[in-house]
Amino acid sequence: MLYNSLHHLIQRSSSSREFFHSLPVDIRKLLHKDNFHIHTQLDLRRKAELAEQLRKKKLI
């Protein structure tokens, strides 16, 4: 399902909310900055994975 923002996605999708809250706080904060570019759980998972990779490389 397509949502208009990350906020809307985690508000309406319990599995997305559960995944989002399982992430480290710094990753969640970063994803909130990209709020209007996350429309699906797949978007959320991809952006979270990218953020994790950048964090491991100490680029964020």
ROTI-815452 format. One record per residue (C-alpha): x negated, y negated, z; residue in three letters; residue number from 1. Coordinates in Angstrom, 2 decimals, padded with zeros to 5 digits, always signed. Layout:
      xx      yy      zz residu num
       X       Y       Z    Ala NUM
...
# end
This chain:
      xx      yy      zz residu num
 +000.00 +000.00 +000.00    Met   1
 -001.19 -003.52 -000.77    Leu   2
 -001.23 -006.13 +002.01    Tyr   3
 -001.92 -009.85 +001.70    Asn   4
 -004.75 -009.94 +004.28    Ser   5
 -006.77 -007.94 +006.77    Leu   6
 -004.61 -009.33 +009.56    His   7
 -001.45 -008.10 +007.85    His   8
 -003.05 -004.72 +007.08    Leu   9
 -004.07 -003.99 +010.66    Ile  10
 -000.77 -005.31 +011.95    Gln  11
 +001.29 -002.98 +009.73    Arg  12
 -000.90 +000.10 +009.28    Ser  13
 -001.66 +002.07 +012.45    Ser  14
 -004.43 +004.10 +010.77    Ser  15
 -006.10 +000.92 +009.50    Ser  16
 -005.76 -000.68 +012.93    Arg  17
 -007.28 +002.40 +014.58    Glu  18
 -010.20 +002.40 +012.14    Phe  19
 -010.75 -001.35 +012.52    Phe  20
 -010.83 -001.13 +016.33    His  21
 -013.32 +001.73 +016.16    Ser  22
 -015.87 -000.58 +014.51    Leu  23
 -018.51 -002.51 +016.45    Pro  24
 -017.42 -006.01 +017.45    Val  25
 -019.96 -007.77 +015.22    Asp  26
 -018.66 -005.86 +012.18    Ile  27
 -015.05 -006.73 +013.08    Arg  28
 -015.97 -010.42 +013.33    Lys  29
 -017.63 -010.28 +009.94    Leu  30
 -014.59 -008.58 +008.39    Leu  31
 -012.29 -011.24 +009.86    His  32
 -014.27 -013.84 +007.90    Lys  33
 -013.30 -011.93 +004.73    Asp  34
 -009.65 -011.74 +005.84    Asn  35
 -007.96 -012.71 +002.57    Phe  36
 -010.14 -010.40 +000.45    His  37
 -009.10 -007.20 +002.24    Ile  38
 -005.78 -005.84 +000.94    His  39
 -005.94 -002.07 +001.43    Thr  40
 -007.41 +000.48 +003.81    Gln  41
 -009.89 +001.35 +001.06    Leu  42
 -011.01 -002.31 +000.90    Asp  43
 -011.41 -002.28 +004.67    Leu  44
 -013.46 +000.92 +004.68    Arg  45
 -015.69 -000.21 +001.80    Arg  46
 -016.39 -003.62 +003.32    Lys  47
 -017.03 -002.07 +006.73    Ala  48
 -019.49 +000.39 +005.19    Glu  49
 -021.28 -002.41 +003.35    Leu  50
 -021.45 -004.49 +006.52    Ala  51
 -022.88 -001.51 +008.44    Glu  52
 -025.56 -001.02 +005.77    Gln  53
 -026.51 -004.71 +005.84    Leu  54
 -026.63 -004.65 +009.63    Arg  55
 -028.97 -001.64 +009.59    Lys  56
 -031.26 -003.53 +007.20    Lys  57
 -031.02 -006.52 +009.56    Lys  58
 -029.61 -008.72 +006.78    Leu  59
 -026.68 -009.84 +008.89    Ile  60
# end
